[in-house]
Amino acid sequence: MSALLALFALLFFGTIFIVAAAAVTMVLKFAVYAIVWPLKLLLLPILLVLFIVKVVLIITVFTVVAALLIPLVIVGLVFVAPLLALSAIT
């Protein structure tokens, strides 16, 4: 009978320990969330500026590449067009 009572006591204290561990985890999670939230709000404008700069740089790079490729394509067509005309004649 005392073994059964000891098992129930072990089950009870185990349950208390698990509930206490869950409560401590929730409190720590809320504490970390409460600390990180203001930092997140402070960093959002900085991240927005960095994102806008990144998008502008990508657009600039594609514009420069297009500005360099268009004249090359025109010059290539100027030199290739007579060759194509000659190959079509013969």
Buried (B, 14 or more C-beta within 10 A) or exposed (E): EEEEEEEEEEEEEEEEEEEEEEEEEEEEEEEEEEEEEEEEEEEEEEEEEEEEEEEEEEEEEEEEEEEEEEEEEEEEEEEEEEEEEEEEEE
